[in-house]
């Protein structure tokens, strides 16, 4: 391992920065295999736009990153992104070398879009904001465009139902209408199959996927336009090659843990509309794996004393000895399980979404119907 990487990893460990962020966000910027990376820090709809940015900049995660990576020529910035609903705001911590001005432009666009959507207006700036953000992070154009199309369609669907900017709807009601979630779920069915799977099976299945598919999920919270998208694959391969040039075991770590984590994350996110708990156990598992391996790798001054076999042993050991409160099986909503397993019978007590929406509309009097205003 290059001494600069080893020093950075040690400093990140001392500053308590999650090993997953180190691998997925910090080192690719150090290696310049990606122009910028972003980690999703927090979701909080109780704060306004500026309040959320301030909270993110004050967070221990942001401060720890800033104190370490600035010594390596890496800059840290905060950003926020409105949801197509205009209600939720997502906050992000960006790591980058150049382009502080771009970040300001992205912030202005997202801010405008959020303001419009939360007033129940269809925002022209929203797609532009997403595009600029994707380009800044080095995402491929095809993947940016498919994500933008999904989100704009989602915004239009919500507007046509009078749900845009309306705080009365739950996250799951809003997400149930997201074309992006449906597309992600189709992708996951395609690559992981439609059967019930636990974490061990998932890890095994992912390890058997072609490099083309695995590399196309090159970073966390990124959604390839198609599993195995050639352009996304090339970004993943560039990141992996830079790891390989630094230390082959870092490349192994990226391929065997970071990429499977990203795929599992898309899987759990695509079924989020069920309103079930967040996949914290997946995040903890990946962090434990990476921490265990990085500790071994940086413990030796020369020659890490770790090989491909010992990486596999650590993963197996953790799989055998971890308790997962949330397995992939438990995360699947019942009706989705039924459609995945092929028997499409609906539960009798399940009320169709339209009826549920009508019911909740009746409950809230005095809400503004934007279809009437337009
Ligand atoms: Zn693509």
Boltz pocket constraint, residues with backbone or C-beta under 6 A from the ligand:
constraints:
  - pocket:
      binder: B
      contacts: [[A, 140], [A, 141], [A, 142], [A, 143], [A, 144], [A, 224], [A, 225], [A, 226], [A, 229], [A, 230], [A, 231], [A, 232]]
      max_distance: 6.0
